[in-house]
Amino acid sequence: MSSIQPGYLIKLVRLRKAMTQPELLAESGLESLHFFRLEHERHKTDPVNLQILMDTLSVQMGEFLIPLLENQPPEVIAWRDRLICALDRGNVAQAGEILKLFDTLDGFEEGINRQFILSHRARYLEQTGACTHEILPLIEEGLDITFPEYRECTVADAILIFEESELLHTKARVLYKDGKLSEAISLLENVRAGLSKLPVDDCERERQLGPVLLTLSAYQLEANDHASAYEAAKEGARISYWRKQGKYMPDFLYNRAKSYYGMGMEDRCQSLLKAAYFGYSLVRDKNKAQKVMTLAKDLNMTFDTYSTEVLTSLPLPHEPYNRGEIVACANIGEFILKLRKKANLTLDQLCQGIYSTGNLSKIEKNQITGNVYGMEGIMQRLGRHIDYYLNTFLSGKDFDEKQMRDKIIALAVSHEYEAAEELLKELEAKRAFQKGICLQFIKKMKAIIYSAKNGPTPDCLAMLREALQITWPGFDERDNQYIENIVARPLAYYEISLLNQIAMHYRDAGDYAHAAKMYKKLKHSMDNSYVDELEKARMYGALLYNYSKTLSLMANYEEAIEIIDEGITFELRGRRLQNLPDFAINKACCLLELGKKDESIPYFAQAYYGASMFADFGGSQNMAIIQEYTQERLGIVFE
């Protein structure tokens, strides 16, 4: 799904097709539409007009919301995800089977659907070792669909959309295999520039730009351009971190180490190689871990692996992630209606604190569209990730405010509280954030920052409770009926986050039993209602970490390990690296308390050096805590 705003995307595609605004309006029959305002994100059109514009430009509406899937099974969009993931993991057998499924479907013979198939068939052929003359025609045909003038212009001057960056990335790899290293590097640098102009958030940027930077830094190393390779790897590490997954972090650290060596800075290599090795260990990438050790040996460097080879050899989960069933529908209102009924929810249960039942009913009947903040909360309560299904309702103002909100969260996570507070004041002044679910965000962040500065005080707990009561009237965690109702209630992301913080308050105050009960109910709630793993992953890892930590404080070490192992498996499914060091330290401590000292040491090492991967982003604080603990309990000093 494209996360570009619809008006902006329409403008890009129109320009690609060399159409003026009047020409597009005349051809679409929408001459009266405020087209200039639409393209500049000052005006939102309704889904019907948007559909007409997309049809005129030969762009599928599915880039913004679930389309009417005529002659296609509902699982078609899930198959797209699985194809991408299979190729990301190099599983060519699975990718080949999925491509055969697409060959049987209608609607993939033209337009961006055709471009998607061409892009990933080219990737498939590349991974199977096909010849250049088999792959390049697919890439050229795919680019011609939305970027026919790319041969005549500099890619760096364009904003790359749809599958264009993927097609060009594949072309660069093909050029490299043909011995055209300088051409491959030049193309990747242009793709990097084109993607940098993309008006999206860091999540989308890592999906597209992260792999490009990884390939670019590797090729620059081969060309002995070590300084450029270092900069590309450093930029890639930052992007990988800000997505809060760290998916490519070990790869970027490995390339940075090689860059330092190439620049004659051998003294800086060893710490990076250690971090890369243990990063690969955490995600159980045995081959890459061995590659690090081989390089270290070539550089006459040695370091203790603390027997983590045993953990690296453990099996990976088979399926990368789950996604809910796709429901065929004509518009987003019908989509919500079908999902609500499938979840056996009443209008009141779904909309409480977000919309009135009357307004949600009108949305389901496609009489009104609803605003982006409310729709986001509704989709979360249905257990769905909003970016999978719609971006139609994002105006320019909404998009900017959403980015401000995400930036505030990122600043708070990085302990940059003053900067977060300044941006929070600016956001609080905006009209949309003075009531409802948006006000809940403001109050939640104020409480989190207050707690970080003052600790788990009663005032902080009251602030959290007040924020939650905006969408859950009367909520009081001291009343057992509310705790029991957590399981049955559909919860949006902010509500889960607030409940997690409230439970954490009780844990830090020493009331472990109450905290554990809340975490258990929250886990069951998310297991029951969150069907899209990408949405579930926003809180599930943190929730399981806090739950396991609470159980360990209660000396329920074996039960804690069960939750930890569940959390590790969940994070590995999406190669979400950033939470894995936290699970490692929890498991290490539990094993040590159970008298399993030798089993605990590899996990302590994973936790310490895993945290070192994020030393530039606040990880050094966790390193110091682990170092103090292991030195006191085990006499081990990690270097």
KOLMARPA-705392 format. One record per residue: x, y, z of N, C-alpha, C in turn. Coordinates in steps of 0.2 Angstrom, whole numbers, plus 5000, padded with zeros to 4 digits. Layout:
REM residues N
XYZXYZXYZ
...
//
This chain:
REM residues 639
500449945000500050005000500450065000
500250114996500650174996500450215002
500950245005500750295011500850365009
500950375002500950445000500150475000
500150535002499450565002499150564995
498450544994498150534988498250594983
498150654985498150714981498850714978
499350714982500050714980500150654975
499950594976500050544971499750554965
499150584965498750594959499150644955
499450694958499850744954500450714951
500850664955501450634952501250594946
500750554947500550504941500250554935
499950604936499650644931500250674927
500750704931501350724927501750674924
501750614926502150564923501750544916
501150554916500750544910500650604905
501050654907501050724903500350744902
499950744908499250774907499250834911
498850884909498750944912498150934917
498050984922497550974926496850974922
496751024918496151024914496050964910
496550934907496450874903496250814907
496550814913496350754917495550764920
495450824921494750834924494250824918
494450844912493950834906493850764905
494450724905494350654903493950614909
494050644915493750604921492950634921
492850684918492150714919491950754925
492550764929492450804935492750874935
492450914930492750974928492651024934
492151014938491951054944492351044950
492750994950493150974956493751024957
493851044964494351094966495051054965
495251044959495851004958496451024961
496551094960497251124962497251114970
496751124974496751114981496851044983
496550994979496550924980497350904979
497650924974498350904973498850934978
498650984981499051014986498851004993
498450954993498150925000497850975004
497451025001497051075004496351055004
496151005001495450985000495450904999
494950875003494850805002494250794998
494350744993493750724989493450664992
492850644990492550584993492750524989
492750464991492950404988492750394981
492150414980491850404973492250444968
492350514969492750554965493450524964
493750504970494450474970494450414965
493950374966493950314962493950334954
493550384952493550404945494250434943
494550474947495150494945495650444945
495650394949496150334949496050294943
495350284941495250244935495450284929
495450354928495650384923496350384922
496750384928497450374927497750304927
497250254927497450184927497850164933
497650194939497950174945497350144950
497550084952497050044956496950084963
496250084965496050114971496350074977
496550014976496849974981497450004985
497750054981498350084985498050134991
497450144991497150184997496650145001
496250104998495850065003495650004999
495349955003495249885000494749894994
494949874988494449884982493949834982
493449834977493049784976493349734972
493549674975493949624972493549584967
493449614961493049574956493449514954
493149454953493449394951494149374954
494149404960494749384964494649364971
494949314974494849284980495049344985
494749344991494949394996495649394998
495949334998496649335000497149364996
496949394990497449414985497949464988
497749514993498149564996498649525001
498349475004498849445009499349405005
499149384999499649344995500249394993
500049454991500549504989501049514995
500849515001501249525007501749465008
501449405007501849345007502349335002
502249354996502649354991503249404992
503149464995503649504996504149475002
503749445007504149425013504549355010
504349315006504649255004505349275000
505249334996505849354992506349384997
506049425002506549455007506949405010
506649345012506949295015507349245011
507349255004507649214999507349144999
506649145000506349075000506049074993
506449054988506249054981505649004979
505648944983505148894982504448924984
504448954989503748984991503549044986
504049084985503949144980503649114973
503949064971503749034964503049004965
502848974970502148954971501649004971
501849064975501349124975501349154968
501849164964501849184958501449144953
501349084954500949044950500249054952
500049074958499349094960499149154956
499649204956499449264953499349254945
499649204942499549194935498849174934
498449144939497849124938497249174939
497449234941497049284943496949344938
496249364937496149424933496349484936
496449534932496649604935497349624936
497749574934498549584935498849584928
498449604923498749614916498949684914
498849734918498949804917499049844923
499249904922499249954927499749934933
499649964939500149954944500149884947
499549844946499549774947500049734943
500049754937500549724932501249744934
501349804936502049824938502249784944
501749774949501949734955502249664953
501849634949502049564947502749564943
502849614939503449614935504049624940
503949674945504449684949504649624953
504149594956504349534960504549474956
504249464950504549414946505249424944
505449484943506149504941506549484947
506349504954506749484960506749404960
506249374958506249294959506749264954
506749294948507249264943507949284945
508049344948508749354950508949304955
508549294960508749244965508749174963
508449154958508549084955509149084950
509549144949510149134945509949144937
509349174936509249184929509749234925
509749224919510149274915509949344914
510349384913510149454913509649474907
509749434902509249454896508549424898
508449384903507749364905507549414910
507949454914507649494919507549564917
508049594913508049664911507349684908
507149644903506549664899505949664904
505849624910505349634914505449704918
506049724920506149784923505949844919
506149844912505949894908505249904907
504949844906504149844905503849874911
504049854917503749874923503849954924
504449974923504550054923504150094918
504050064912503650094907502950114909
502650074914501950084916501850144920
502350164924502250234928502750284927
503350254924503950304923504250294916
503850304911504050294904504650344902
504750394905505350444903505950434907
505950374911506550374916507250364912
507250344906507850334903508150404901
507650454900507850514897508050564903
507850544909507950594915508350564920
508650604925508950574930508550554936
508550484938508150464942508150504949
508750534951508750564957508350634957
508150654951507750714950506950694951
506850634951506150614952505950584959
505350584960505050554967504850484965
505150434967504950364965504350344969
503850314965503250284968503150214966
502650184969502450114968503050074968
503150034963503649984963504350004959
504350074958504950094954505550084957
505650104964506250094967506450024968
505949974969506149904969506349874962
506049904957506349884950507049904949
507149974950507850004949508349964954
508149944960508549914964508749844961
508249814959508449744956508949754950
508749804946509249824940509949834942
510049874948510649884950511049824952
510649774955510949714957511149664951
510749674946510849634939511549664936
511549734936512149764933512749744937
512749744943513349724947513549644946
513049604945513249534943513549534936
513349574932513649584925514349614925
514649634931515249664932515249744931
514649774931514649844930514549874936
515049874940514949904947514849974948
515250014944515150084944514450104942
514150074937513450084934512950074940
513050014943512649994949512650044954
513250064956513250114962512950184960
513050204953512750264951511950264951
511750204949510950194949510750194956
511050164961510850164968510850234971
511350264970511450334972510850374970
510650374964510050404961509450384964
509350314965508750294969508750314976
509250324979509350344986509050424986
509250464981509050534981508350534979
508050494975507350494973506950474979
507150424983506750404988506750454994
507350484995507350535000506850595000
506550604993506050654992505350634994
505350564995504650534996504350565002
503750595002503450625008503050575012
503450535016503150475020503550475026
503350435031503650435038504250385037
504550375043505150335043504950255043
504350235044504250165043504250145036
503950185032503950175024504650185022
505050235025505650245022506150185023
506050155029506550095030506350045025
505650035024505449975019505749985012
505850045010506150055003506850075003
507050125008507650155007508250115011
508050075016508450035020508849985016
508449945012508849895008509249925002
509049985000509450014995510150044998
510150065004510750095007511150035009
510849975011511249915012511649895006
511349885000511649864994512149914992
511949984993512450034991513050034995
513050025001513650025005514049965004
513749915002514149855001514549864994
514149894989514549904983515049954983
514950004987515450054988516050024992
515949984996516549944999516949914994
516549874990516949834984517349884980
517049944979517449994975517950034978
518050014985518550044989518350114991
517750134990517550204992517250194999
517750185004517550175011517250225015
517450295013517050345016516350355014
516150345008515450345006515050285009
515450225009515050165012514950175019
515350205023515250225030514650265031
514550325027514050365027513350335025
513350295020512750255018512550205024
513050175027512850125032512650165038
512950225040512750255046512050285045
511850315039511150335037510650275038
510850215035510450155036510350135043
510850145047510750125054510250165057
510250235056509750275059509050265057
508950255050508350235048508050175051
508450125051508250055054508050065062
508450105065508250115072507550155073
507450205069506850245070506250215068
506250155065505650115064505550075070
506050075074505950035081505949965079
506249935074506349865073507049845073
507449885070508149875069508349815064
507849805060507949745055508649735052
508849795049509549785046510149805050
510049825056510549855060511249815060
511249745061511849705061512249715054
511849715049512149725042512449795041
512149845044512449905043513049915048
513049885054513649885058514249845055
514049795052514549755048514949795043
514549825039514749875034515149935036
514949955042515350015045516049985047
516049925050516649905052517149895047
516849865041517349855035517549925032
517149975033517350045031517850075035
517850065041518350085046519050055044
518949985043519549955041519849975035
519449995030519750015024520050085024
519750125029520050195030520650195035
520850135037521450125042521250135049
520650135051520450145058520250075061
520750025061520649965064520449965071
520650015075520450015082519750025083
519350045078518650055079518249995076
518549945073518149895070517849845075
518249825080518149765084517449775088
517249835091516649845094516049835089
516149865083515649855078515549785076
516049745075516049675073515649635079
515849655085515549615091514749625091
514549695090513849705090513549675084
513849675078513549645072513449565074
513949535076513949465078513349445082
513349485088512749465093512049485090
512049535085511449555082511149495078
511649465074511449405070511249345074
511649345080511449295085510749295087
510549355089509849375091509349355086
509449365080508949345075509149275072
509549245075509749175073509949165066
510349215063510649215057511349185057
511349115057511949075058512549095053
512349095046512749115041513149175042
512749235043513049295044513449305050
513249275055513649275061514349245060
514349185056514949155054515349205050
515049235045515349285041515749335045
515449365050515749415055516449385058
516349315060516949285064517449275059
517349265052517849255047518249315046
517849375046518149435044518549455050
518349445057518749465063519349425063
519349355060519949315060520449345055
520149365049520649395044520949455046
520649495051520949555054521349545060
521449475062521849465068521449485074
520849485074520449505080520049445083
520049435089519649385092519249415098
518649385099518249405104517849345107
517649345113517249285116516549285114
516249225111515549225109515149205115
515449185120515049155126514549105125
514749065120514349005118513649015115
513549075112512949095109512849055103
513349015100513248975094512648935095
512548915102511948865103511248905102
511248965104510649005103510549025095
511049035092511049055085510748995081
510948935083510748875079509948855080
509648885085508948875086508548885080
507948845079507548855073507248925073
507048945067506649015066505948995065
505449035067504749025066504649025058
504248975056504148965049503849025045
503249045048502949105044503149175047
503249215042503549285044503049325049
502449325047501949365051501249345048
500749365052500049355050499649415048
499149405045498749465043498049445042
497549485044496849465044496549455037
496049415037495749405031495549465028
495649475021495349525017494649525015
494249575017493549575015493449615009
493149585004492949624998492449675000
492549734997492049784999492049844993
491549884993491549934988491850004991
491850004998492050075001492250055008
492650105011492850095018492350085023
491750115022491150105027490950035027
490850005021490649935020491149895023
491749905022492349865025492249865033
492149925036492149925043491549885046
490949895042490349855044490449785044
490749755039490849685038491349665044
491849705045492349685050492049685057
491649735058491249745065490849685066
490449665061490049605062490349535062
490949535059491349475060491649465067
491749525070492049525077491449525082
490849525080490249515084490249575089
490349635086490349695090489749745088
489449775093488949825092489249885090
488849935087489049995085489350035092
489050025097489250065103489950035106
490049965105490649935108491249965104
491149965097491649985093491850065093
491350105094491450175093491550215100
491450185106491450215112492050265113
491950325114492450375115492750395109
492550375103492850395097492350435092
491850395091491250425087490650415091
490050455089489450435092489150375088
488750335090488450275087488150295080
487850355080487550385074488050395069
488550425071489050445066489450385063
489550335067489850275065489350235060
488750235062488250205057488250245050
488350305050488350345044488950325040
489550315044490150295040490050235037
489750185041489650115038489250115032
488750165032488250175026488550215020
489250235021489550285016489250345015
488950375021488550435020489050495022
489550475027490050525029490750485029
491350515029491950485028492250475035
492150515040492550515046493250545045
493550565051494250595051494750545052
495350555050495850505050496050485057
495950525062496050505069495550455072
494950465070494450425073494450355069
494550365062494650305058495250255060
495750285062496350255065496150215071
495750245076495550215082495050155081
494650165076494150115074494550055071
494950065067495350005064495749975069
496050005074496449975079495949935083
495349955085494949915089494749855085
494749855079494649795074495249755073
495749775077496349735076496749745070
496649795066496949805059497449865059
497949855055498449915054498149955049
498050025050497750065046498050075039
498750075039499150085033498950025028
498749965030498549915025497949935021
497549975024496849975021496650045019
496950105022496750165019497250225021
497250265016497650325017497150385014
496550365012496150405008495950475012
495950465019495650525023496250565025
496850555023497350595025497450665021
497250715024497350785021498050805022
498350855019499050875021499050895028
498550925031498650945038498650885042
498150835041498150775045498850735044
499150735038499750705037500350735042
500350805041500850835045500750825053
500150825055500050815062500150745064
500050695060500250625061500950615062
501350655058502050645058502350685065
502050735067502150765073502050725079
501550685079501350635084501850585084
502050555078502550505078503250525080
503350585079504050615081504050625089
503550645092503450655099503650585102
503250535100503350465102504150445102
504450455096505150435095505550475100
505450545101505850585105505850555112
505250535114505150515121505450445122
505450405117505750335117506550345118
506750395115507550415115507650455121
507250465126507350505132507450575131
507250605125507350675123506750715125
506650715132505950735134505850815133
506350855134506250925133505950935126
506350905121506150915114505450885113
505250835116504550805115504050845118
504250885124503750925127503650985123
504151015119504051075115503551055109
503650995106503250975100502550965103
502550935109501850915112501450975113
501751035115501351095116501151125109
501551115104501351135097500751095095
500751035096500250985094499551005098
499651015104499051025109498651085107
499051135104498651195101498251185095
498351125092497951115086497251095088
496751115084496051095085495851025086
496150985082495950915082496150875088
496650905092496950875098496750905104
496150935104495850965110495250925112
495150865109494550825112494650755109
494250705112494250635110494950595110
495050555105495550515105496250545104
496250605101496850645100497050685107
496550705110496650725117496950675121
496750615120496950555124497750545123
497950555117498650555115499050605119
498750665119499150725122499250705130
498650685133498650665140499150605141
499150555137499550495138500250515138
500450555133501150575132501450625138
500950665140501150705146501250665152
500850615153500950565159501550525158
501750505152502350465151502950505153
502950565150503550615151503550625159
503050645162503050655169503250595173
503050535171503350475175504050475174
504350485168505050475167505450525171
505150585172505550635176505450625184
504850605186504650605193504550535196
504550485192504450415194503750395195
503550335197502850315197502450345203
502350405203501950435208501250435208
500850445213500050435212499850485207
500150545207499950595202499950565195
500550535193500650505187500050455185
499950415190499350365190498750395188
498550445192497950485190497950515183
498450535181498550565174498350505169
498650455170498550395165497850375165
497550375171496850355172496350405169
496550465170496150515167496150515159
496750495156496850495149496350435146
496450375150496050315148495250325148
495050365153494350375154494050415148
494450445144494150485138493850435133
494050375132493750325128493450265132
493650265138493350215143493050245149
492450275148492150315154492150275160
492350315165492250285172492850235174
493250215169493750165171494150185177
494250125181494650135187494950065188
495550055188495949995188495949965195
495650005200495649985207494949945208
494549945203493949905203493949845199
493949785201494049725198493649715192
493049745192492549735186492949765179
493249815180493549845174494149805172
494549775177495149735175494849675171
494249645174493949585170493749595163
493549665162493249685156493749695151
494349695152494949705148494949655142
494749595144494849535139494249545134
493649565136493049565131493049635127
493449685129493349745126493849755120
493549785115494049795109494449855111
495149855111495549905113495949935107
495950005107496350045102497050045105
497550065101498250065103498350105109
498150175109498250215115497950185121
497350145121497050115126497550065129
497850025125498249965127498949995130
499150055127499750085129499650115136
499050145137498950175144498850115149
498450065147498450005152499049975154
499549975149500249945150500549995155
500550055154500850105158500550105166
499850095166499550085173499850025176
499849965172500149905175500849915178
501249955174501949965175501950005182
501550045183501550085189501450045195
500949995194500849955200501449905201
501749885196502349845196502949875200
503049945197503649975200503449995208
502850005209502650015216502649955221
502749895218502849835222502249795222
501649815219501049775219501049725212
501549675213501649635207501049595205
500649575210500049525208499549565204
499449635206498949675202499249685195
499849705194500149715188500149655184
500249595186500249535182499549515180
499049535184498349515182498149565176
498349625176498249675171498549645164
499249635165499649605159499349545156
499049495160498749435158498149455154
497749495157497149515153497249555147
497749595147497949635141498149585135
498549535137498849485132498249445129
497849425133497249395130496849435126
496749495128496349545123496649555117
497349565117497749575110497749505106
497749445110497749385106497049375103
496549395106495849385104495649435098
495949495098495649545093496149575088
496749565089497249595085497449545079
497149555073497249505068497849515064
498049585063498549605059499249615063
499749575061500349565066500649635066
500649675060501049735060500749785065
500049785066499749825071499849795078
499849735079499949695085500649715088
501149715083501849725085501949785088
501549835087501649905090501749905098
501349855101501349855108501449785111
501349735107501349665110502049645113
502649665109503249645112503349675119
503249745119503349775125502849755131
502249735129501849705134502049635137
502349595132502549525134503249535139
503649585137504249595141504049625148
503549665148503349695155503049635159
502649595156502249535159502849495162
503349475157503849425160504249455165
504349515165504749545170504349545177
503749565177503349555183503249495186
503249435181503249365184503849355187
504449375184505049365187505149395194
504849455195504949485201504449455206
503949415204503549375209503949305210
504549295207504849225207504549175204
504049195199503749145194504249135188
504849105189505349105184505149065178
504849005179504748965174504148985169
503649015173503049045169503349105165
503749145168504049205165504449185158
504849125159505149105153504749085147
504149055149503649035144503449105140
503249155144503049215141503649245137
504249245139504849265136504949235129
504849165129504949125123504449145118
503849155121503249175116503449245113
503749285117503949355114504449355109
504949305111505549305106505249275099
504849225100504549195093504249245089
503749285093503349335090503849385086
504349415090504749465087505249435081
505449375081505849345076505449335070
504749325070504349315064504349375059
504449435062504549495058505249525058
505749485061506449505062506449575065
506049575070505949645074506549635080
507149665078507749655082507749695089
507449745089507549795094507349775101
506749735101506549705108506949645110
507249615106507549555108508149555113
508549605113508949615119508649615126
508049645126507649655132507449585134
507149545130506949475131507549435133
508149445130508749405132508949415139
508949485142509149495149508549465154
507949465152507449435156507549365157
507649335151507749255151508449245155
508949285154509549265157509449265165
509149325167509049325175508649275177
508049255174507649195176508049135176
508449115171508849055171509349055177
509649115178510149115184509749105191
509149135191508849125198508649045198
508549015193508348945193508948895194
509548925195510148895196510448865190
510248895184510548875177511048925175
511548935179512048985177512348975170
512548915168512948905162512448925156
511748905157511248925152511148995151
511249035157511049105157511649145153
512249125154512749165151512749185144
512549145139512449165132511849215131
511349215135510849265135511049335138
511449335143511749395146512149425140
512549385137513049415131512549445126
512049405124511649435119511349495121
511149505127510749565130511249625130
511849615132512349665132512549695126
512849645121513049665115512449685110
511849655111511249675108511149745109
511149765115511049835117511549885114
512149855113512749895110512549915103
512149875100511949895093511649965093
511349985098510950045098511250095103
511950085104512250135108512250205106
512150215100512050285097511350315098
510950275101510250295102509950275109
510450275113510250265120510350195123
510650155119510750085122511250075127
511750125127512250125132512050125139
511450155141511150145147511050075150
510750035145510549965146511249925147
511749945143512349915143512649915150
512649975153512949985160512549945165
511849945165511449905170511649835169
511749805163511849735162512549725165
513049765163513749755165513849755173
513449795176513449795184513249735187
512649715184512349655186512749585185
513049585179513449525178514049525182
514349575183514949585186514849565194
514349585196514149565203513949495204
513549475200513249405201513649345198
514049365192514449315189515149325188
515349385190516049405189516249415182
515749425178515949425171515949505169
516449525165516549595163516549595155
515949615152515949615145516349675142
516749665137517249715134517049735127
//
